Amino acid sequence: MVIKGSAAIALSNPKSPSNVGAVMRAAGCYGAHAIYYTGERFERAAKFHQDTNNISSTIELAGVESFVSQKKPEQKLVCIELVEGATPLPEFKHPEDALYVFGPEDGSIDQAVVDAADAVVFIPTIGCMNLAATVNVLLYDRMAKQHQQGDQTELIRNSRDVNNRLAIKR
């Protein structure tokens, strides 16, 4: 399976290493190439947590000062946040190259980042989702809207756990 374009994840001052670990797993599953974060909370907590799947060896995880300055010229800055006037995810057309910004678990994306964004998108839910769940939904939506073609059986074989050998018998 080939995922078109480039996606990077930006986390505003995340507080939980387990949530960042789950975001890293989502990035690996859906082909994001990097995760950037701001703030100090994650770094203080991360020293007590291990990357058991060694995802950080294949996907960049780096602290940055600013998402706006981190954005490459060809990337679109897309904020994912529950904000009035945002585009609902089902109606959103993902850019080829995107830096997706997610707010902290206990706050919002900085207004200056929202003001600099090329798009602001929300996921229609009843209540708000956990950070890692939000990243998973967004990246899945990006992949699904690309209408991937290819050998689905081979994709399943390469993606499933070694203990899963189920088959549909008709």
LOVO-657591 format. One record per residue (C-alpha): x, y, z; residue number from 1; residue in three letters. Coordinates in Angstrom, 3 decimals, always signed. Layout:
BEGIN
<rec x="X" y="Y" z="Z" nr="NUM" rest="Ala"/>
...
***
This chain:
BEGIN
<rec x="+0.000" y="+0.000" z="+0.000" nr="1" rest="Met"/>
<rec x="+1.323" y="+3.417" z="-0.921" nr="2" rest="Val"/>
<rec x="+0.084" y="+6.411" z="+1.042" nr="3" rest="Ile"/>
<rec x="+0.127" y="+9.579" z="-1.026" nr="4" rest="Lys"/>
<rec x="+1.763" y="+12.738" z="+0.213" nr="5" rest="Gly"/>
<rec x="+3.230" y="+13.417" z="+3.577" nr="6" rest="Ser"/>
<rec x="+1.656" y="+13.764" z="+6.993" nr="7" rest="Ala"/>
<rec x="+3.291" y="+14.950" z="+10.192" nr="8" rest="Ala"/>
<rec x="+1.668" y="+15.257" z="+13.610" nr="9" rest="Ile"/>
<rec x="+2.112" y="+18.225" z="+15.969" nr="10" rest="Ala"/>
<rec x="+1.068" y="+17.892" z="+19.619" nr="11" rest="Leu"/>
<rec x="+0.561" y="+21.010" z="+21.726" nr="12" rest="Ser"/>
<rec x="+2.091" y="+20.462" z="+25.156" nr="13" rest="Asn"/>
<rec x="+1.045" y="+16.799" z="+25.569" nr="14" rest="Pro"/>
<rec x="+1.105" y="+15.574" z="+29.152" nr="15" rest="Lys"/>
<rec x="+0.919" y="+11.808" z="+28.927" nr="16" rest="Ser"/>
<rec x="+3.674" y="+9.510" z="+27.636" nr="17" rest="Pro"/>
<rec x="+1.105" y="+6.763" z="+27.122" nr="18" rest="Ser"/>
<rec x="-0.975" y="+9.061" z="+24.911" nr="19" rest="Asn"/>
<rec x="+2.115" y="+10.110" z="+22.931" nr="20" rest="Val"/>
<rec x="+3.048" y="+6.432" z="+22.610" nr="21" rest="Gly"/>
<rec x="-0.413" y="+5.703" z="+21.204" nr="22" rest="Ala"/>
<rec x="-0.014" y="+8.637" z="+18.792" nr="23" rest="Val"/>
<rec x="+3.317" y="+7.164" z="+17.678" nr="24" rest="Met"/>
<rec x="+1.635" y="+3.836" z="+17.019" nr="25" rest="Arg"/>
<rec x="-1.082" y="+5.579" z="+14.972" nr="26" rest="Ala"/>
<rec x="+1.611" y="+7.414" z="+13.002" nr="27" rest="Ala"/>
<rec x="+3.230" y="+4.083" z="+12.200" nr="28" rest="Gly"/>
<rec x="-0.065" y="+2.464" z="+11.197" nr="29" rest="Cys"/>
<rec x="-1.159" y="+5.297" z="+8.907" nr="30" rest="Tyr"/>
<rec x="+2.149" y="+6.416" z="+7.416" nr="31" rest="Gly"/>
<rec x="+2.863" y="+9.711" z="+9.189" nr="32" rest="Ala"/>
<rec x="+6.570" y="+10.455" z="+9.055" nr="33" rest="His"/>
<rec x="+7.117" y="+12.639" z="+12.144" nr="34" rest="Ala"/>
<rec x="+5.653" y="+13.755" z="+15.449" nr="35" rest="Ile"/>
<rec x="+6.548" y="+17.149" z="+16.887" nr="36" rest="Tyr"/>
<rec x="+5.551" y="+18.485" z="+20.271" nr="37" rest="Tyr"/>
<rec x="+5.788" y="+21.697" z="+22.243" nr="38" rest="Thr"/>
<rec x="+5.966" y="+22.271" z="+25.978" nr="39" rest="Gly"/>
<rec x="+7.797" y="+20.539" z="+28.794" nr="40" rest="Glu"/>
<rec x="+5.211" y="+18.223" z="+30.323" nr="41" rest="Arg"/>
<rec x="+5.876" y="+15.297" z="+27.993" nr="42" rest="Phe"/>
<rec x="+9.660" y="+15.418" z="+28.428" nr="43" rest="Glu"/>
<rec x="+9.331" y="+15.400" z="+32.220" nr="44" rest="Arg"/>
<rec x="+7.007" y="+12.382" z="+32.090" nr="45" rest="Ala"/>
<rec x="+8.711" y="+10.524" z="+29.209" nr="46" rest="Ala"/>
<rec x="+11.754" y="+9.540" z="+31.252" nr="47" rest="Lys"/>
<rec x="+9.469" y="+7.185" z="+33.212" nr="48" rest="Phe"/>
<rec x="+8.105" y="+5.481" z="+30.086" nr="49" rest="His"/>
<rec x="+9.700" y="+3.239" z="+27.469" nr="50" rest="Gln"/>
<rec x="+9.073" y="+2.989" z="+23.741" nr="51" rest="Asp"/>
<rec x="+8.360" y="-0.753" z="+23.795" nr="52" rest="Thr"/>
<rec x="+7.664" y="-1.001" z="+20.055" nr="53" rest="Asn"/>
<rec x="+10.774" y="+1.050" z="+19.153" nr="54" rest="Asn"/>
<rec x="+8.634" y="+3.295" z="+16.915" nr="55" rest="Ile"/>
<rec x="+10.983" y="+6.211" z="+17.591" nr="56" rest="Ser"/>
<rec x="+13.630" y="+4.451" z="+15.497" nr="57" rest="Ser"/>
<rec x="+11.470" y="+4.833" z="+12.370" nr="58" rest="Thr"/>
<rec x="+9.353" y="+7.926" z="+13.075" nr="59" rest="Ile"/>
<rec x="+10.918" y="+11.177" z="+14.205" nr="60" rest="Glu"/>
<rec x="+9.750" y="+12.397" z="+17.630" nr="61" rest="Leu"/>
<rec x="+11.082" y="+15.865" z="+18.441" nr="62" rest="Ala"/>
<rec x="+10.352" y="+18.818" z="+20.655" nr="63" rest="Gly"/>
<rec x="+10.040" y="+22.142" z="+18.818" nr="64" rest="Val"/>
<rec x="+9.507" y="+25.757" z="+19.812" nr="65" rest="Glu"/>
<rec x="+6.852" y="+26.578" z="+17.214" nr="66" rest="Ser"/>
<rec x="+4.662" y="+24.592" z="+14.839" nr="67" rest="Phe"/>
<rec x="+4.282" y="+27.581" z="+12.535" nr="68" rest="Val"/>
<rec x="+8.050" y="+27.817" z="+12.027" nr="69" rest="Ser"/>
<rec x="+8.355" y="+23.995" z="+11.861" nr="70" rest="Gln"/>
<rec x="+6.005" y="+23.846" z="+8.856" nr="71" rest="Lys"/>
<rec x="+7.773" y="+23.306" z="+5.553" nr="72" rest="Lys"/>
<rec x="+6.847" y="+25.670" z="+2.682" nr="73" rest="Pro"/>
<rec x="+4.945" y="+22.955" z="+0.762" nr="74" rest="Glu"/>
<rec x="+2.980" y="+21.802" z="+3.824" nr="75" rest="Gln"/>
<rec x="-0.444" y="+22.995" z="+4.873" nr="76" rest="Lys"/>
<rec x="-0.959" y="+23.699" z="+8.560" nr="77" rest="Leu"/>
<rec x="-4.193" y="+22.007" z="+9.680" nr="78" rest="Val"/>
<rec x="-5.499" y="+22.428" z="+13.226" nr="79" rest="Cys"/>
<rec x="-7.753" y="+19.723" z="+14.644" nr="80" rest="Ile"/>
<rec x="-9.863" y="+21.289" z="+17.370" nr="81" rest="Glu"/>
<rec x="-13.431" y="+21.712" z="+18.574" nr="82" rest="Leu"/>
<rec x="-13.850" y="+25.347" z="+17.524" nr="83" rest="Val"/>
<rec x="-16.833" y="+27.200" z="+16.137" nr="84" rest="Glu"/>
<rec x="-16.528" y="+27.757" z="+12.405" nr="85" rest="Gly"/>
<rec x="-14.251" y="+24.741" z="+11.835" nr="86" rest="Ala"/>
<rec x="-14.836" y="+22.351" z="+8.931" nr="87" rest="Thr"/>
<rec x="-16.359" y="+18.984" z="+9.886" nr="88" rest="Pro"/>
<rec x="-13.922" y="+16.136" z="+9.130" nr="89" rest="Leu"/>
<rec x="-16.355" y="+14.309" z="+6.786" nr="90" rest="Pro"/>
<rec x="-16.377" y="+17.421" z="+4.542" nr="91" rest="Glu"/>
<rec x="-12.616" y="+18.078" z="+4.705" nr="92" rest="Phe"/>
<rec x="-10.309" y="+17.394" z="+1.756" nr="93" rest="Lys"/>
<rec x="-6.875" y="+16.527" z="+3.080" nr="94" rest="His"/>
<rec x="-3.931" y="+18.346" z="+1.505" nr="95" rest="Pro"/>
<rec x="-1.193" y="+16.286" z="-0.145" nr="96" rest="Glu"/>
<rec x="+1.342" y="+17.449" z="+2.455" nr="97" rest="Asp"/>
<rec x="+0.070" y="+18.383" z="+5.900" nr="98" rest="Ala"/>
<rec x="+1.227" y="+19.240" z="+9.386" nr="99" rest="Leu"/>
<rec x="-1.739" y="+18.344" z="+11.609" nr="100" rest="Tyr"/>
<rec x="-1.822" y="+20.205" z="+14.938" nr="101" rest="Val"/>
<rec x="-3.666" y="+18.739" z="+17.938" nr="102" rest="Phe"/>
<rec x="-4.415" y="+20.531" z="+21.194" nr="103" rest="Gly"/>
<rec x="-3.385" y="+19.293" z="+24.632" nr="104" rest="Pro"/>
<rec x="-5.522" y="+16.850" z="+26.576" nr="105" rest="Glu"/>
<rec x="-6.546" y="+19.605" z="+28.994" nr="106" rest="Asp"/>
<rec x="-6.610" y="+22.735" z="+26.852" nr="107" rest="Gly"/>
<rec x="-6.683" y="+24.174" z="+23.347" nr="108" rest="Ser"/>
<rec x="-4.325" y="+24.986" z="+20.525" nr="109" rest="Ile"/>
<rec x="-2.807" y="+28.478" z="+20.858" nr="110" rest="Asp"/>
<rec x="-4.847" y="+31.145" z="+19.069" nr="111" rest="Gln"/>
<rec x="-1.745" y="+32.260" z="+17.113" nr="112" rest="Ala"/>
<rec x="-1.427" y="+28.753" z="+15.611" nr="113" rest="Val"/>
<rec x="-5.130" y="+28.675" z="+14.696" nr="114" rest="Val"/>
<rec x="-4.742" y="+32.124" z="+13.100" nr="115" rest="Asp"/>
<rec x="-1.807" y="+30.847" z="+10.994" nr="116" rest="Ala"/>
<rec x="-3.596" y="+27.649" z="+9.931" nr="117" rest="Ala"/>
<rec x="-4.574" y="+26.869" z="+6.360" nr="118" rest="Asp"/>
<rec x="-7.561" y="+24.941" z="+7.744" nr="119" rest="Ala"/>
<rec x="-9.259" y="+24.207" z="+11.062" nr="120" rest="Val"/>
<rec x="-11.115" y="+20.904" z="+11.268" nr="121" rest="Val"/>
<rec x="-13.249" y="+19.268" z="+13.933" nr="122" rest="Phe"/>
<rec x="-14.345" y="+15.679" z="+14.356" nr="123" rest="Ile"/>
<rec x="-18.111" y="+15.559" z="+14.947" nr="124" rest="Pro"/>
<rec x="-18.607" y="+13.689" z="+18.222" nr="125" rest="Thr"/>
<rec x="-20.753" y="+13.925" z="+21.304" nr="126" rest="Ile"/>
<rec x="-18.165" y="+15.286" z="+23.731" nr="127" rest="Gly"/>
<rec x="-14.440" y="+15.363" z="+23.122" nr="128" rest="Cys"/>
<rec x="-12.172" y="+12.417" z="+22.338" nr="129" rest="Met"/>
<rec x="-8.875" y="+11.439" z="+23.862" nr="130" rest="Asn"/>
<rec x="-5.791" y="+12.838" z="+22.063" nr="131" rest="Leu"/>
<rec x="-4.612" y="+9.500" z="+20.677" nr="132" rest="Ala"/>
<rec x="-8.133" y="+8.561" z="+19.542" nr="133" rest="Ala"/>
<rec x="-8.421" y="+11.888" z="+17.721" nr="134" rest="Thr"/>
<rec x="-5.114" y="+11.322" z="+15.916" nr="135" rest="Val"/>
<rec x="-6.212" y="+7.811" z="+14.911" nr="136" rest="Asn"/>
<rec x="-9.531" y="+9.032" z="+13.496" nr="137" rest="Val"/>
<rec x="-7.880" y="+11.880" z="+11.560" nr="138" rest="Leu"/>
<rec x="-5.152" y="+9.688" z="+10.050" nr="139" rest="Leu"/>
<rec x="-7.634" y="+6.943" z="+9.191" nr="140" rest="Tyr"/>
<rec x="-9.851" y="+9.519" z="+7.451" nr="141" rest="Asp"/>
<rec x="-6.843" y="+10.768" z="+5.456" nr="142" rest="Arg"/>
<rec x="-5.975" y="+7.245" z="+4.331" nr="143" rest="Met"/>
<rec x="-9.591" y="+6.256" z="+3.590" nr="144" rest="Ala"/>
<rec x="-10.183" y="+9.307" z="+1.429" nr="145" rest="Lys"/>
<rec x="-7.174" y="+8.414" z="-0.705" nr="146" rest="Gln"/>
<rec x="-9.106" y="+5.364" z="-2.000" nr="147" rest="His"/>
<rec x="-6.180" y="+2.991" z="-1.666" nr="148" rest="Gln"/>
<rec x="-5.992" y="+0.238" z="-4.225" nr="149" rest="Gln"/>
<rec x="-3.869" y="-2.853" z="-4.105" nr="150" rest="Gly"/>
<rec x="-3.742" y="-6.349" z="-2.725" nr="151" rest="Asp"/>
<rec x="-5.894" y="-6.176" z="+0.414" nr="152" rest="Gln"/>
<rec x="-5.068" y="-9.773" z="+1.372" nr="153" rest="Thr"/>
<rec x="-1.363" y="-8.954" z="+1.394" nr="154" rest="Glu"/>
<rec x="-2.050" y="-5.829" z="+3.452" nr="155" rest="Leu"/>
<rec x="-3.887" y="-7.938" z="+6.044" nr="156" rest="Ile"/>
<rec x="-1.105" y="-10.532" z="+6.151" nr="157" rest="Arg"/>
<rec x="+1.541" y="-7.851" z="+6.682" nr="158" rest="Asn"/>
<rec x="-0.464" y="-5.903" z="+9.272" nr="159" rest="Ser"/>
<rec x="-1.994" y="-8.470" z="+11.593" nr="160" rest="Arg"/>
<rec x="-0.477" y="-9.806" z="+14.779" nr="161" rest="Asp"/>
<rec x="+1.529" y="-13.032" z="+14.560" nr="162" rest="Val"/>
<rec x="-1.126" y="-14.787" z="+16.648" nr="163" rest="Asn"/>
<rec x="-3.937" y="-13.912" z="+14.238" nr="164" rest="Asn"/>
<rec x="-4.426" y="-16.495" z="+11.490" nr="165" rest="Arg"/>
<rec x="-8.195" y="-16.219" z="+11.135" nr="166" rest="Leu"/>
<rec x="-9.813" y="-16.858" z="+7.782" nr="167" rest="Ala"/>
<rec x="-13.332" y="-16.411" z="+6.434" nr="168" rest="Ile"/>
<rec x="-14.631" y="-19.757" z="+5.210" nr="169" rest="Lys"/>
<rec x="-17.523" y="-19.627" z="+2.818" nr="170" rest="Arg"/>
***
